[in-house]
């Protein structure tokens, strides 16, 4: 099991990978953290942001309608992780704002 410091380091690495455009690499790092620390708020937040980025990238490429099923899965996965953040820390406003954003991106308007 990874220590808290190792988890923090992995989350920071995932953030760097995401900034470099390596969504898949970021997801692998975050999944590893969540496997050993399923209640890690920052890992859930990072996973939500990473999944949201996947939907945003596809929108920019006009692929949303071509692969709508895949993008719906990414969007719902993002929402799931942001909801988990809110369960762990109801005061984390960014998670609620990101849920609203992803719903708008996906045209859910919920």
C-alpha contacts under 8 A as a table, 3 or more apart, distances in Angstrom:
res1	aa1	res2	aa2	distance
1	X	36	X	5.60
2	X	5	X	8.00
2	X	6	X	5.73
2	X	7	X	6.18
2	X	33	X	7.47
2	X	36	X	6.37
2	X	37	X	7.94
3	X	6	X	5.08
3	X	7	X	6.13
4	X	7	X	4.96
4	X	8	X	6.07
5	X	8	X	5.03
5	X	9	X	6.14
6	X	9	X	5.01
6	X	10	X	6.13
7	X	10	X	5.03
7	X	11	X	6.15
7	X	33	X	5.71
8	X	11	X	5.11
8	X	12	X	6.22
9	X	12	X	5.09
9	X	13	X	6.16
10	X	13	X	4.94
10	X	14	X	6.10
10	X	29	X	5.99
10	X	30	X	7.10
10	X	33	X	7.05
11	X	14	X	5.00
11	X	15	X	6.23
11	X	29	X	6.97
11	X	30	X	6.29
11	X	33	X	7.57
11	X	42	X	7.52
11	X	43	X	6.27
11	X	46	X	7.34
12	X	15	X	5.02
12	X	16	X	6.32
13	X	16	X	5.06
13	X	17	X	6.17
13	X	26	X	7.48
13	X	29	X	7.48
14	X	17	X	5.00
14	X	18	X	6.12
14	X	25	X	6.98
14	X	26	X	4.14
14	X	27	X	7.20
14	X	29	X	5.70
14	X	30	X	6.53
14	X	46	X	7.87
15	X	18	X	5.10
15	X	19	X	6.25
15	X	26	X	6.74
15	X	46	X	7.33
16	X	19	X	5.08
16	X	20	X	6.24
16	X	26	X	7.98
17	X	20	X	5.01
17	X	21	X	6.28
17	X	22	X	5.06
17	X	23	X	6.87
17	X	25	X	6.33
17	X	26	X	5.44
18	X	21	X	4.97
18	X	22	X	5.22
18	X	23	X	5.33
18	X	25	X	7.74
18	X	26	X	5.70
18	X	50	X	6.94
19	X	22	X	7.48
22	X	25	X	5.36
22	X	26	X	6.31
23	X	26	X	5.12
23	X	27	X	6.19
23	X	50	X	6.46
23	X	53	X	7.90
23	X	54	X	7.14
24	X	27	X	5.12
24	X	28	X	6.33
25	X	28	X	5.19
25	X	29	X	6.39
26	X	29	X	5.26
26	X	30	X	6.23
26	X	50	X	7.19
27	X	30	X	5.17
27	X	31	X	5.93
27	X	47	X	6.58
27	X	50	X	6.95
28	X	31	X	5.15
28	X	32	X	6.24
29	X	32	X	5.27
29	X	33	X	6.52
30	X	33	X	5.08
30	X	34	X	6.19
30	X	43	X	5.79
30	X	44	X	7.85
30	X	46	X	7.20
30	X	47	X	6.29
31	X	34	X	5.07
31	X	35	X	6.02
31	X	47	X	7.93
32	X	35	X	5.11
32	X	36	X	6.67
33	X	36	X	5.49
33	X	37	X	5.77
33	X	38	X	7.53
33	X	40	X	7.79
33	X	43	X	6.72
34	X	37	X	4.75
34	X	38	X	4.43
34	X	39	X	7.22
34	X	40	X	6.63
34	X	43	X	6.50
34	X	44	X	7.47
35	X	38	X	5.84
37	X	40	X	5.54
39	X	44	X	7.94
39	X	88	X	7.30
40	X	43	X	5.39
40	X	44	X	6.39
41	X	44	X	5.22
41	X	45	X	6.17
41	X	84	X	7.62
41	X	85	X	5.30
41	X	88	X	6.39
41	X	89	X	7.56
42	X	45	X	4.95
42	X	46	X	5.99
42	X	85	X	7.73
43	X	46	X	4.99
43	X	47	X	6.05
44	X	47	X	5.06
44	X	48	X	6.13
44	X	81	X	5.05
44	X	82	X	6.66
44	X	84	X	6.78
44	X	85	X	6.09
45	X	48	X	5.08
45	X	49	X	6.26
45	X	81	X	6.36
45	X	82	X	5.88
45	X	85	X	6.18
45	X	95	X	7.10
46	X	49	X	5.11
46	X	50	X	6.06
47	X	50	X	4.98
47	X	51	X	6.08
47	X	78	X	6.84
47	X	81	X	6.50
48	X	51	X	5.26
48	X	52	X	6.06
48	X	77	X	7.06
48	X	78	X	4.01
48	X	79	X	6.60
48	X	80	X	7.56
48	X	81	X	5.07
48	X	82	X	5.64
49	X	52	X	5.01
49	X	53	X	6.08
49	X	78	X	6.77
49	X	98	X	7.92
50	X	53	X	5.04
50	X	54	X	6.48
50	X	78	X	7.61
51	X	54	X	5.12
51	X	55	X	6.70
51	X	74	X	5.38
51	X	75	X	6.53
51	X	77	X	6.68
51	X	78	X	5.08
52	X	55	X	5.26
52	X	56	X	6.29
52	X	74	X	6.94
52	X	75	X	6.09
52	X	78	X	5.67
52	X	102	X	6.55
53	X	56	X	4.94
53	X	57	X	6.04
54	X	57	X	5.21
54	X	58	X	6.34
54	X	71	X	7.75
54	X	74	X	6.94
55	X	58	X	5.21
55	X	59	X	6.24
55	X	64	X	7.51
55	X	71	X	5.68
55	X	74	X	6.47
55	X	75	X	6.44
55	X	105	X	7.93
56	X	59	X	5.04
56	X	60	X	6.32
56	X	105	X	7.67
57	X	60	X	5.15
57	X	61	X	6.42
58	X	61	X	5.02
58	X	62	X	6.10
58	X	63	X	5.03
58	X	64	X	5.58
58	X	71	X	7.71
59	X	62	X	4.91
59	X	63	X	5.90
59	X	64	X	5.31
60	X	63	X	7.62
61	X	64	X	7.86
62	X	65	X	7.18
62	X	66	X	7.89
63	X	66	X	5.06
63	X	67	X	6.05
63	X	68	X	7.74
64	X	67	X	5.50
64	X	68	X	5.11
64	X	71	X	6.39
65	X	68	X	4.85
67	X	70	X	5.52
67	X	71	X	6.35
68	X	71	X	5.04
68	X	72	X	5.93
69	X	72	X	5.12
69	X	73	X	6.35
70	X	73	X	5.13
70	X	74	X	6.38
71	X	74	X	4.95
71	X	75	X	6.00
72	X	75	X	4.99
72	X	76	X	5.98
72	X	106	X	7.12
73	X	76	X	5.16
73	X	77	X	5.98
74	X	77	X	5.03
74	X	78	X	6.18
75	X	78	X	5.07
75	X	79	X	6.32
75	X	102	X	6.41
75	X	103	X	7.79
75	X	106	X	7.04
76	X	79	X	5.03
76	X	80	X	6.11
77	X	80	X	5.02
77	X	81	X	6.37
78	X	81	X	5.31
78	X	82	X	6.28
78	X	99	X	7.74
78	X	102	X	7.69
79	X	82	X	5.11
79	X	83	X	6.02
79	X	98	X	7.98
79	X	99	X	5.54
79	X	102	X	7.28
80	X	83	X	5.13
80	X	84	X	6.26
81	X	84	X	4.97
81	X	85	X	6.34
82	X	85	X	4.97
82	X	86	X	6.41
82	X	95	X	5.09
82	X	96	X	7.09
82	X	98	X	7.34
82	X	99	X	6.56
83	X	86	X	5.04
83	X	87	X	6.34
83	X	95	X	7.24
83	X	96	X	7.73
83	X	99	X	7.85
84	X	87	X	5.03
84	X	88	X	6.35
85	X	88	X	5.13
85	X	89	X	5.88
85	X	90	X	7.48
85	X	92	X	7.49
85	X	95	X	6.67
86	X	89	X	4.86
86	X	90	X	4.39
86	X	91	X	7.19
86	X	92	X	6.45
86	X	95	X	6.63
86	X	96	X	7.46
87	X	90	X	5.87
89	X	92	X	5.78
90	X	93	X	7.74
92	X	95	X	5.90
92	X	96	X	7.41
93	X	96	X	5.41
93	X	97	X	6.30
94	X	97	X	4.98
94	X	98	X	5.99
95	X	98	X	5.11
95	X	99	X	6.26
96	X	99	X	5.07
96	X	100	X	6.35
97	X	100	X	5.13
97	X	101	X	6.23
98	X	101	X	4.87
98	X	102	X	6.07
99	X	102	X	5.26
99	X	103	X	6.15
100	X	103	X	5.21
100	X	104	X	6.31
100	X	110	X	7.94
101	X	104	X	5.14
101	X	105	X	6.19
102	X	105	X	4.90
102	X	106	X	6.09
103	X	106	X	5.13
103	X	107	X	5.98
103	X	108	X	4.97
103	X	109	X	5.73
103	X	110	X	6.61
104	X	107	X	4.89
104	X	108	X	5.98
104	X	109	X	5.53
105	X	108	X	7.73
